[in-house]
């Protein structure tokens, strides 16, 4: 088990005596804020001035930690957070009881103070460190090449703990699962490969699922409660076949988590329904100028003609407005569709239309054809993008006939048609998905992926292995989304620091075309904030439970009138590491996470 007892005020003071000496001799919180800010600035200056006695990594760590501490000490940060880190430090120094401060809070301060000294844990990939060559020219190149061979051998060892749905053993296992499910559901192979049969046989009740798959007690109860509270839920027979009906290997952990809600999720959603709370986290109501349309950026709008899916992702952004899987009446009226299309036509700034929902590919061929023809008739639309998870949850939906319809609206040099899907884990990727993607790509329709970086896809090299698998079948990584800060999906959330660590350590080891995705945080009402560039956000506080409080800046801050910033309370890093430890991960592999701000 992970050792957390050291994260306490006594250990913290022992590791950062200078800071607490300053605190003990300071008369007030305001004086302490100023003193610690000056100290951090001096330490940063000294690190760069005496650079010849520190490693480059240590200098950068001092710089980053100094910037964070200075920001934590400002009055603006304290007022926005409604919490004073300086007051907490002063109370610790004076021996005052602070029962509100958790081990996760002490852990954050410990690593921050160690970083100010140029200390703290090194990279888990330190054994992969490339030693500067002592040779030149061809000899240097040969040595460097050998080092890179050793480096990637280590990377492959780390990726080997994951499997894809393309592996021979996975294919064989899924074929057996399909035969079992078909037999129990009295379906034939032709039925199985018919997307309409799949939709007609969506699994909704815990007992019918339990006949086809071994459920844990928690899974059974959560599905039962979800149905009792009329929460959106459903699993296609195909997607159920991707789940292993055997002793828990953990391979299908992410797949189960996609569709099987936790008890906390069900309780929170039921509570919101009971009290009439709207769970519109992204404030789509504030960015919808007309029914069916969402617009956050100048040149693109979202068009939502179909308000349901063959199955519902637990952490769906629009779980607040979807009633159930393939709920009757989900298709918008022709009157509303016509009005939305005319609205797009009246706004020539819009060059791209993202058709989503719900899942628009769950509509019939004729309905898809009709809607695309209306959009394509707008002369200013240069790209039609379709958002659909069917290549992963229902790949037999991507028929030749549907692919031909999509390709019909592609006009080289005039209009692009693209599909963006959502593959969450390498174990979801099957030969069926590969065939579906190939049908699209051979017709000139590119396919991209949006990964939601949840706990269940966040282990070391897990997302990297997914990207590697995706590019093998012709899906280009597009976005990696930080999990939204929705209260009902707390079990899915991952600290922003972990996504930054993944992008800058693991992803960086992949070839360029396997790491084309951009890590983003979706700011409610405003849109994507690019996480790789920390100029778009500030860490303004460490809250008592160890959560980092970030202030996100709007994307248009430099090109438009002032817009309000957005505050987001993150997941405590220590809590995340404890969860990793509980599933058997070596948390020492993650220790540089503390220094991604």
C-alpha angles and dihedrals in degrees: 000000000000114000110236102154092094091066095092137111095263095054091042093055091047091055096045105032095154093058094049092044087059090048094051091054096045120102100207145010091254091053090049092050091054094043095051092045090053091046092051091048091049092049091051091049092048092050092055094039094050092038094141092070096049132063118246090249092053092050092052091046091053090049094050095045092046091053090050095049092048090052092047090055097056121107091229091058092049093049093048093046094040086221133093119219087185091057090050091051091048092050092048091050092051094046095246118158113254107177090170092068113091132201087257090060093049090048091055092051092044094056092041092054092044089051091053086060091050089252135110133102120324128227120298084225092059090116087061093055114138111228114220110257119256089202135073138224116349094358090053091048092051092049091047090051091053090050091051090050089054091046095053092043087061092046091052091051089055093047091048091079088071128068133200130220087246094068115109092240091050092049091050092047093050092048089056090047091050092050090049094049093044091051093049092046093044093238131143130224089259089053091051092053093049110092091204090058089050091052092045089054100045108154115235111153125075094228095054090047092047089057089060103033136027107249126195116237090253092051092049093048094046093051090047091051092045091055092045090054093044094242118163109268140148142133126207115230088240093056091045088057089062090065117089116239095202142080106321106274093167092231092115096042093111093044094053091045090055094069110010109083123220120240089249090055093050093047094049094046092047090049091051090051092047094053096035095245117164113226095200093140094171093050092235090163087065093052100043109100091178135007114288093016130100120182126183101148134046101247106032137053135185117237116197111187096153121049105197143054138214086251134005125237108224094230094044113158089224100043087122094066105032113091102194145326108296090350111188113251094032092126112096118239118264088242092059092043091051091048092050092049091049090050089055090048090052091056107061091177086078109090098163132049120197108205107203138126122133099342111312093198088066087072119093121270092252093051092049091047092051095050095045091050090055093050093044090054090066104095096210095056109102099170135031110198119191120204111206138150093194094103085066105030100031110012093166086071089074094080126167088253093054091045089053091052092052092046091051090072094049111102114181111236091007112054135008126207115201136172125218115195135179117236109173104183141016089242089065092060109096137165086260091058090045091052092048091051091047091054089057098042094049086060093052097260112135119216124213134184133227112198120199106212101224130163089260093061100035107089119119110293093353094117091038090057090049091054091049090051094046095053090051090064097040103265114131118213108244113165136003108203123208105231110264118253094246113151094220093057099049092130090062099051124108127191114263086234090065093054090049090049091050093050096046100039112025104024091047089066093063126088113269097254090054093056104045093124123109120223110230143174114213109227111209112253093359110060138226123008113194109234097195089069109062090192085084095063143028131210101227105171149003107225123216093261090054096258117144113229113215130194110211120202121219116256091240096052094119099039106040144036117297114290127190118263122233127237118213127185109214132209114273108256094220091054089052092050091049089055091050090050090052091059093049102266120146100239091198086074088066102045098114086066089092091067099054106094 
